[in-house]
Amino acid sequence: MHSNDPVARSLTLRQLGVFSSIGREKVSCHHFVRNALDSNDQVEVEAALFAAKQYATTSPMFSQMILTKVQALLDSVTCCPDHVTSLITILGSCGHCLQSSCKVIQVVLSYGNTFNTTPHLVHILHTATRTAIRNRVMCKEVIDELLDYLTIHTDRVEIQETCLECLLQLAQRVSHAWTNTQSNHLLKFCIDQKNNEKLFGQSVRVASYLPVSSVFGSPEAAPDDSMDTGTGSESSKELVKAVMEICEEYCFTKEGYSVVHALNLYAKFAEFDDFIPVFEYTLGNSLQNGSQNSEAFICSCLDVLSQILDSANLCSISIYRSLTKALTTQIVDSSSNSANSFELLSFKSYKCLMLWLERFIDECRKLYERNHSNEKLVTTLKKNVSEITSSLKNVNVSNLPEGLLPTLVAVYFSSSFFHQNQTNQSQWIEAIISKCTNNWVLYKVSRNLMRYGQYESAHELISNILGESRSSKSISWMKVLNFLCIAEKELPNSEDRDFELVLKNYHMALRLLSSFQTKMANQEFQRTFLRLRFEFLDVCDQVLSWVTMARMFQFDDASEYQNNTLGALSQSLHHQWSQLKKVSLSYEELQRSIIDSDHSTRVLLSELQTQCRLLSMSMHALFLHGVASSIRLPEDHEIAEKKILEAKICERVIKSKSQNSWHRLDCLFEVTEWVLQTPLRLPRFFLQCLRSTSVQLITSITQSLSGEATTVFAGDNLTFKTEGVVSQVMSRDKDNGDNRKRATQLTVKRCKVIYQVKLLQAASSRSVAVSKIGFWSSVGDSLMAPSDITDTVRVDRKGYFLSTVLIKPPLPGKYQVQLTLKLMEGDSDIEWNYNLVETVLLKAIDKNIR
């Protein structure tokens, strides 16, 4: 930076900007960047603008210092127009707290009249919006400014589109900041733009994200004529009614994305009975027209329908019958015409239709499990799902592309929770197998079969693929799945079940999986999942054997049993109960360690943990009353709120716990059988890893290759720094041709670094060491502090984080500092355990002895 060469200074400034996250508070670097903004060399000024933007993003100190400098440059007569955008960007990066963010927004908006050219004004509006959303300050003021620009610049379409883009971000991120007056202003603009299809679609899209409380003026207000909440509310109702009439007209007369946005707003405020006919016409019209953008249009329409499905109440499920029937009819009709199957309906549109049906069936399953005691609702759900599955059986598989067959299988078998034994199922699967000429498609079909517990059919496909596999990696993986299918298909048959064969196949699959040389992102999860399943089935086998053995003894009540009249038999049941508790806790720990898994995988792990808890609860309630347990039987009024299996087991145990030993043994046997006959739905994360999160760490004190400890002084504070980079990589999607590898945006926002300091060996004797440090407690052969040092730090958008703590070795000796990480996503407080442990050895010496 002290060179006379401006090119050298420019390169240095850019390099300083790149490393701004590391040296964010270097005052000398701040002055270098500030002084370079006054340079007469154009290249150096551009480099200084780049570095200033980077430092303003990471350093609050630099932001406070550079704010007045940027204002002076913008107010200067000699300010270069090409630098205005960069200077505004620097201003937008200076908001690190509420006070500074408010000042930044005020300063940025004040330049709207000074730099009123279209490119500059667009950048000013975007900067003010991003700052307001990021720090949740002055959102109402920014919305007012955007609405004013929206109505003033009627002859500048680009400015109006920019205002609508910014208003959309504010409606999505800070919808609570909108007032009734602002909502009415936007609705009036929607009505005025009735003939401008593009602006009407964008403005309606913004209005669809506004909450009902801001549109109608109060949280209790709703769009019906029976309510009287004042003049303002009546005016809002009239505006909403007028906009809905225009939206309905658009759905029946227009084409394009404006129809999707109009449909979204219409769905938000219209009655469900009125929305379904409009949706059916809109979707059917797009399917028949076959326009160039129909693929994205169909996906957008189904997204609107999914939002309605998320907020639908129980009584509205029956209204979906006509809609799902129309969708399944469209799928069947498209597959029946060999010549025009995919001229009007593209591959992606066809897949979106089937995926939405799968999601609808999944919602029906959730309602069925939560409300299984409601006979009327259960009948309606079964009728809807049965119609879907019967229609899907009529799909002409020979006219479908191979890529759609796995999705079709997933949709069909997602309804298996209603009817486990389906007629003519084998013939339908054979037709699909005969259509598959590619082993990759065949593997995806078998994968979806295992996801829904159809191991009998999946075993045949896996065996066929295994015979044609060539690479050692594919053969090993197919063998693992083959062992898994052989084991699981034995469990539902209670009469001919061979537990020895089941456990043997699980053991072979686990041993083969552990020998994989290639490290996959979900390999640790696969091993743990198989191990826990093996341990759970082993316990179930022991419980069934215990019941058979206990029936040979004569004991009338639980008191005799608790007095150890059965001797070793009682200890055996207690041991099995303890093993179940360990497996249940292990499932909970496994859920905390899979940050990259999908939601369905976490739900399945929770269900498996529930099975362990139900079996252990039954053992405790029936035979282990004297053992302390945190699990209790639910009350009678709580059983109705449980899921099907849980309610069934609880009712059976409550009924049998006060009866004699024979009834209690029969109850425990039935409970174990019910759990074993529940098909295992293989988690998706076990079969497919869509994302991989990795962390690289470096500490200020590194461990030498020779393993020698780093020497420090006892009694002095040691500054221990830990730097790391979090990266997330997405898997390639072969179906969609997506070759993206790195995630566009990190989901990890915070990181908790835990420092655990242990005294391995004191310089003096153990008694003297303990007496000197006092507050340290002995754990095994080491001394450990009573509480760990925890530091929660923020992860920036590039994945970088820095943690700094003070460690003070109290007396001479050898210490071990162990680092563990916990990652947190977004605003969630859920801490995900990351399997990374760093260890550093320290040797503390007396500073008085040189």
N, C-alpha and C positions, 0 to 999 in steps of 0.2 A: 504493500500500500504506500510505501515511501518512495516508490520508483518514479522516475520522470516519464516513463512510458505509459500513456493512457490505456493502451491495449493490455498491458500487464495488470494495471489496476482494475480494468474491466473484468478480466478473467478471475482475479482475486475476489472481486465483489460477488460475482456469480457463484464462486465456490463457497464463500461465506454464507450466501443465501441458502445453498444446498445443505450446509451443516448448521443451519440456524436452530434446529431442534436440540442439538447437543450443546452449543455455546450461546444459549438464548439470553443470558444475563451478562455477557461480556461487554462492559461499558466501552472499551476501546473499539470494538467492532461497531457498536452503535454510532460512535462519532465518525468512524470511517464512512459509514453509509450516509449519514446526515451531511457531511461535508461534500461527498461526491455528488449530491443532488445539485450543487451550485457549480458544477464543472462546466466548462465551455465545450467539452468534447461530447458529441452526441452519443457515441458508443458507450462512454463511461456513465452518462446519465441514464441510459436505458438499463445498464447493468445495476446501477444504484436503485432504480425503481424496482427491479426484480428482487434485489436483496431486501429492500425496505418492506416489500409485500410479505416476504417470508418471515422477517423478524417481527413485523406487526402481528402476524398470525400467532406466533409462539411466545412473544415476550410482552407482558403488560408494561414493564418499565420502558421499553422502546416505544410502545404505542402511545404512552403518555407524553413522551418527549417529542415524537415526530408529528403529533396532531397539529400543533401550531405551525410547524414548518410547512406541512402540506397545505394548510389554509393560506399561508403567505404565498406559496407558489401559485395556487389557484387564483388568488386575488391579484397577482402580478400582471401587469400589462404585457410583459414579455413571455407569458406562459405559452408554451407550444401547444397547439390544438391536438397534436398527436399524443401528448402526454396526459391529457385530461382524463382519459379513461383509466390509465394506470394509477393516477393520483386518487381518483374516486375509489378504485379498488383498494388502495392502501387505507383510505379512510374507513371503508367497510370492515377491514380486518382489525381495526383498533378497539372494537368494543369487547372488553374482557369482563366488565362488571356492569351493574345496572346504571351507575352514574355515567360511566364512559360511553355506554351504548346509547343512552338518551342524547348525549351531546353529539355523538356521531350521526344519529338519525337527523337531528335538527340541522347540523351543518350540511349533510348530504342533500336534504330536501331544499335547503336554502339556495343551492346552486341550480335548481330547476329552471329558474327564470334567466340566470346568467348564461348557462350553456343549454339553450333550447333547441339545438339541432337534434334531429331524430336519433342518431347513434348515441350521442351524449345523454339525452333524456331517457332513452331506453336503459342505459347502464345505470343511471342515477336511480330509477325506479326499482330495478332489480337489486341494487345494493342496499337500499333502504329496507326493502322487503326481507331480504336475507338476514340483515342485522336484527330486525324486529322479531323475526321468527326464532332466531338462534338464542336470543336472550330474553324473549317474552316481555319486551318493553315497548311502549308507545304503539301497540298494535292498532288501537282504535284510531290514533292520529294518522297512521300510515294508510289505513283503509279509507279514511275521509279524503286524503290527498289523491289516492288512486281513483276514487269515485269522481272527484272533481275533474281530474285529467280525462277520465272516460267520457264525460259529458261535454267538456270544453273542446277537445280536439276531435270534433266530428269529421273533419276533412283529412285527418291523418290516421289511416287505418292501422298502420304499424304501431302507433302509440296506443290505440285502443286495444289491439291484440296483446300488447305488452302488459297493459293494465289488467286485462282479464287473466293473463297468466299469473301475475302477482297475486291477484285476488283469489285465484284458485289455490295457490299455495297457502295463503292465509286462512282460507276456508277449511283446508284439509288439516293444517297443523294447529291453528289457534281458533277453532270455530267458536269457542266460548267468548271471544273478544268482540264478536259481531253484535250490534244493537239492532233493535227493531227498525229504527230509522234508516240505518244502513242497508238492512235487508230489503226494505220497501223501495229504497233508491235503486237497488239492483234489479228488483222485479219490474219496476217501471222501465228500466232500460231494456229488459227482455221483451216487454210488450212493444216498445218503440222499434226494436230490431226484428220485427216479425217477418219482414220481407228480405232481410239480409240473413241468409241461411247460415253463413259461417259465424258471424258475430252472435246470432241467436243461439247457436249450438254451444259456443264457448260460454256465454253468459248463463245459460240454463245449466250447464255443467257445474259452474260455481255455485248456483243456487241449490243444486241437489245435495251439496255437502253441508249446507247450513243446518243447524239444529232447529227443531220445531219451536223451541223456546224463543229463539231470536227472530224467527219469521213471524210468529203470532204475538210476541210481546210478553208472554209469561209462560213458565213451565207447564202450567195446567191447561193452557189453551190448546185447542185442537180444531181442525178444519171441519166442523159441522155447524149447522145453522141453529142448533138448539142451545148453544152457549152464548152468553152475553157478557163480554168482558170489556166493553167500552168502545169508544169511537175508533181508537187506534187499532184494536183487534178486528173490528168490522172492516176497516180499510184494508188491513192485511188479508183478510179472507177474500175480499173482492179481487185484490191483486193476484192472489194464489189461484182463485177460480179462473180468472182471465188467462193466466199463464198456462194452466192445465188444459184449457180449451184449445189453445194454440198448440200445445204439445200433442194432444190427441189428434189434431188435424195434421200435424207433421207426420205422425206415425202411420196415417192412412194415405198420405199423398206424397211424401218426400222419400228420398233415398240418400244414404250416406251417413256420416258420423253424427250429424246433427240429430238424426232420428234416435240414435243410441242415447244421447244426452237428454233428449226430450222424453224418451221412454224411462230413463232413470228418475227424472223429476216427477213424472207422472206416477211411477211406482211408489214414490216417497209419500205422496199426499192423497192418492186415490184409494178407494176401497179395493180390497183384494179381489172381490168378485168382478169389479170393473176392469181391473188390470189384466187378468188372464186372457180375455178375448183380444184385447189390444196387443198383448205380447204374442199370442198365437198368430195373429194376422201379420205382425211385423216380421217375425221370424220366418213364417211360411212364405211371405213375399220375397224375402232375401234369398231363400233357398231356390225359389222358382226362377228368379231373375238371373242368378248366376253371374253377377257383375264381377268386375276385376277385384274389388275390395270386399267381396262377400265373405271371404275367409276370416279376416279380422273383424268384420261386422258381426258375424255369428258368434265369435268368441266374446265380443263385447256384450252382446245381448245375453249370453249365458252368464257373464259376470254380474250383470244387473239382476238376473234371476237368482244367482247365488246369494247376493246381498239380501234379497227378499226372504230367501230360505233361512238365512241366519237369524232374522228377526221375526220369523213366522211363529205364531202361537199354535197350540195343539189342535184347535178346532179348524184351522185353515189347511191342515194336511190333506183332508179329503178333497179340497178344491184342486189339488195338484193332479188328481186322477186324470182329468181330461188333458192336462198339459203333458204329463209323462206318456200318456197313450199316443198323443200326437207326435212326440219325439221318437218313440219306439216305432211307430208306423212309418215315419220318415226314414229311419234306419233300415227297416225291412224292405220298404219299396225301393230304396236306392240300391240295395244289394240284389234285388230281383231282376233289375234291368241290366243285362250284361253289356249292352252297347252304351248306355248313358249313365253308368253307375257313378262316375266321378267327373263327368263333364260339368255338371251343375254344382256338385258338392265335393269340395276338395278333401284331400287326405286329412289335413289338419282340422277342417270343420267337422268331418265325420268323427275324428278322435275326440274333439271337444264335446260333441253331443254325448258320446258314450261315457266320457269322464264325468260329465255332469250327472248322468244317470247313476254312476257309481257313488258320487257324493250324496245324491238324494237317498239312495238305499242306505248309505252309512248314517244319514240323519234319522232315517226310519228305525234303524237298529238302536241308535241311542235313545230315541223316544220309547221304543219297545222295552228296553232294559230299565228305564226310569219309571215307566208307567205300566208295568206288566199286570198290575191288578185292575187296570181300567179295561174291562172286556170290550167295550164299544170301540175304544181307540185301537186296541190290539187287532180287532176284526178288520177295521179300516186299513190299518197298516199292512196286514197280511194280504188283503185284497189288492192293494196297490202294487205291492212287491210281486205277488204272484202273476199279475197281468204283465209286468215288465219282463219277468223271466220267461213266461210262456211265449211272449212276442219275440224275445231274443233267440229262442230255439228255432224260430221260423226264418232266421237270417240265412240267406243263401251263401254259405261259406265259400263256395267255389268262385264267386264273383268278388270276394273281398281281397284287397292286397294283403300280403303276408304280414306287413307291419301292424295291421289292425287286429290280428288274431289274439295277441296277448292281452290287449285292452278289452276285447270282447269276452275273453275268459275271465278277466278280473271282474267285469261288471256282472257276469252271470253268476259266479260263485260268491260274490259279495252278499247275496241273499240267502246263503246257506244257513244263517242263524235261525231262519223260520222253518226250514225243512232240510234235515240232514240227509235223508235217503231220497234222492231224486230219481224218478223213473227215466229210463232211456238215456241216462247220463253217459254211459260208456260209449254208446253209438255216436252221440254228439261229439265227444272228445276224439273218437277215432276219425270222424270226418275232418276235424281240425288238424289232426296229425297228418292225415293224407294230403292236406293242402300245403303243409309246411315242407319246403324243399331245402330250407336253410337251417343248419343246426343252431345258429344264434337265435333265430326266431323260436325254434323249438325249446331252447333253454329258457327264453323269456316266458313262454307258456308254462313250463314246469315251475318256474320261479313264482309266478302268480298263483299257481295251484297250491304251492306250499304256503304262501302268504295267507291262504284261506283254509288251511288244514286238510287239503285233499291229497294226502300222502300216497294213497293207493294208486291214483292216476299219475301222480308225479313220479312215482318209482319206475313205472314203465318207460316214461320219457327219459329219465336220467339214465336208465340202463342202456337205452338206444344211443344216447349221446356218448356215453362212456365207451361203447364199443367202437365208435368212429373218431374218438379224440386221438390226437397225435402228440401234442406237446405235453411235457411232464407236468407243467403247472396246471393245465386243463384236466389232465387225468387225476391228479391229486385232489383238485377241488371237486370234481364229479364224484370221486370216491367218498369224500366227506358227506356230500349231499345224499349219496346212495345209502350210506350207513344211517344217516338221520332219518330217511324215509322208511327204511326197514324197521327201525326202532319205533317210530311214532305210529305206523300203521298197525302195530301189534297192541297198542294200548286200549283202543275202544272195545275190543273183544274181551269181555271179562271171563268167558268160559275157557278159551284156549290161549289166554295170555301167557307168554313165556318171559318172565322178568329177567331171567338169565340172558336170554337173547337180546332183550332191550338194552340192558346195562352193558353187555359186551359190545354191541354196535356203537353205543355212545362212547365207550372207552376207546374203541378203535378210531372213531372220528376225531376225538379230542387229541389222541396221540399223533394222528396224521396231520392235523391242523397245526399242532405245536412244532412239527418238523419243517414247516414251510420256510424256505430260505428268503423268499421275497417278503419284505415288510409292507403290508398294506395298512391303510389308515384305520380300518376297522378290525384288524386282526386281533388286537387285545380284547375287543368287545366279543368277537366270535369265540375265543377261547373261554372267556369268563362265562358267557351265556351257556355254552355247552357244559361247562363244569357245574354250574348251579343247577341246570336241568338234570344232570346226572345225579347230583347229590339229593335233589328233591325226589326223583323217582326211586332212589335207593331207600330213602326214608319211608316212602309209601309202601315199598315192598316189605320192609321190616314191620310196618304197622299192620299190614294184612297178615303177616306171619304171626305177629303178636296176638291178634284177635283169634286166629286159629288155635294157637297154643292156650290162650286164656279160656277158651270154651271147654277145655279138658279139665278145668278146675271148678270147684264148687265154692262160690262165695256169694253171700246174699246181699250185702250192702257195701257202700264205699268205705265205711269205717274199718271193716276187716281188711280191706285192701290197703288202706292208708297205714295200718299197723304192721305192714310188711309180712302179712300171712302168706303172700305169694313169693316172698324172698326176692330172688334175682329178677323175676318177671317185672316187678314194680320198678326196679332200677333201669331195666331195659326201656320201658315206656317213657320214663323221665329222660333218659338219654336221647331218645328219638325226638321228644318234645324240644329239648335243648338244641338239637341239630336243626330242627325246623326254624327256630328263632334265629339261628345264625344265617341260614339261607335267606330268610326274609330280610334281615339287615343287609346282607350282601346284595340283594336286588336293589335296595334303596341306595347303596353306595354306587352301584353300577349306573343307576339313573343319573347320578351327580357327575359322572365322568364321561358322558357322551354328549359333548357340546355340539357335535356335528350331526347328530341324529335328527330324524324327522319327528313330528309330533306323534304319529301313530306308533312309532317304536316305543316312546316313553309311556304311552297309554298301555301297550301290551306288557311292558315290564311291570307297570303298576297292577295289572290284572294278575300276573304271575305271583307278585308279592301278596296280593289278596288271597290267592289260593293257599299259600303257605300259612297266612294268618288264620284263615278259616279252619284249616286242618288242626293247627296248634290250639286254637280256641276250643274246638270240639274235644280234643284230648284232655285239655285242662278242665272243661266243664263236666265231662263225664267221669273222669277217673283221677284227676290230679287237683282236687279242691285245696289241699293243704299247701300247694306250691304257690308262691307269690308270682303274680303275673299282671302286666299292665293292660292286657287284652280282656275285655269283658263282653258278655252277651248283651245284645241290644234289647231294649224294652219292646213290648208288644206293639206300641204305636210307632216305633222306629223301624220295624221290619218292612213295612210297606214302602219306605223310602229307599230301601236297599235294591241292588240289582238282582237279577233273577237267581243266579247261583247262590249268592250270599243270603238272600231271603229264604230260599229253599232249605239251605243248611241250617240257618238259625232257627227256623220253625221246627225242624226235625230234632235239633239238639235240645231246645227248650221243652219240647214234649217228652223227651226220653230221659232227661237228666235226673228226674225224681223217680224213675222206675227201677226195676231190679237189674241185676248185672247182665242177664241175657239180653234184655232189650237195649241196654246201653252198648253192649258189644255189637249187636246188630246195627245200631245207629252209627257207631264208629266205622263199621264195615261199609255201610251205605254211603256215608260221607266221603270216605276214601275213594270209592268207586265213582261217585259223581265227579270228583275232582279229576280222576284219571281219564274218564270218558269225555271230558271237555277237550275238544281238539286244540292243539297248539297252533296258533297262527304265527308263523315264523316272522319275526320283525324284518322290516324292509332294510334297516341298517345292517342286519346280518348278511343280507344278500347283495346290497348295493350301497356304496358310500358316495353320496353326491357332493360332499364337501369335506375338505381336510384342513384343520387348523393346526399350525405349528408355531412354536415360540423358540427364538434363539436368545440366549442369555450371555452376558459377560459381566464380570464383577471387577471392582477396582483392585481387589486382592485375588489373584488367580493362583490355582494350585499348580505347583511345579511338577514336571514330568517325573522327577525322582521321588515325589511324595513327601518332601520335606515341608515342615510347617513354616509359615511366615512369622518372623520375630516382631513382637510389639512390646510396649511397656505396660506393665500391670498398673491399674489404677487410673490410666489416662483414657480419655474418650477417643475411640477410633471411628473415623468417618468411613462408613461402608456404603459404597455406591453399587447399584445394580442397574444395568441398562439392558433393554431387551427390545425385540422387534416381533410383533405378532403378524403372521401372514395367513391368509385363507385362500385355498385353491379349489376351484370347482372342477368336477369331473366332466369329461367330454360327453356330449349327448349325440350319439351316432344317428339317432332318428331324425333330429332336426338339423343336422349338419352344423352344430354349434361347436366351434373349436376353441372357445374361450377357456383359459386356464385360471387366471387370477381373478378373484372376486372383485367386482367393481367397487364395492363399498364394504368396509369391515363392519361386522356386527358386534365385535368386542369393543367396548367403550371404556372399561375399567379393568384394572388388574390389582389383585391383592397379593402382596409379597410377604411371606411369613418367614421370619428369621428365628431359628431355634438354636440357642447357644447351649452347649454342653461342656462341662469340665471333664475331660477324659482322664487326666492324670495331674494331680497337684504336685507342686515341688516339694512340699513337706508331707508328713504322714496324714492319713485319712482323718484322724481325730482332730489334728491341728487345723486341717483345711476346713473342716465343717465348722469348727468353733470360730474361725476367722470370718467366713462368709455368712454363716448364720442363716440368711434368708434363702440359701440354696438347699434343695432337698435331694436326698440320695435316691437314685433310680437305678437298680441293678448295679452294674459296675461303673456307672458314670454319675455325675452330678448335673442336674438339669434345673434351669430357672423355673420358678413357679408359673410364669406366664411368658408366652412367646412375644416377640416384637413383631407387630403387624403394621404394614404400611400400604394403604390403598392409594393408587396413583391412576391418573387418567391416561388413556391410550389415544394418541392423536390419529388423524385420518390416515397417516402413513404407517400406523402400527407401532410407532416408537413410544417407549415409556422409560421413565427414570425414577428410581427409588433411592432415597438417601436416609440412612438411620445412623444413630450413634451407638456403638457397642463398647462397653467398659469392662474389660477383664478385671475382676476385683483383686486377684492375687496371682502370683507366679504359678505357671502350670501350662498344660497343653489343652487347648480348647478345640471344639469342633463347631463350626457354623454351618447349619443345614438350611437351604433355601427351598421352599415349596411355593407353588403358584396356584391361585384361584382366579378364574376369568369370569367376568360379568358382562352380559350383553345388554346394550341399549340402556333403558331406564329400569330394567329389572334388577331385583336384589338377589336373584338366584346365583349362587356361587358354584361354578363348574370346576371340579378338580381336574387339574392338568398333570399328566404323568411325567413330570420333570422335576428332578431333585438334584440340586447342586450342593456340593460339600467343599468347604474350605477349612484347612487346619491352621490354627494360630498357636504360637508359642509365646506366652507372656513371661517376661523377665522383670526382675526388680531393677528399676531405673537407677537406684543408688549403687548397684553393682555393675561396674563397667567391665 
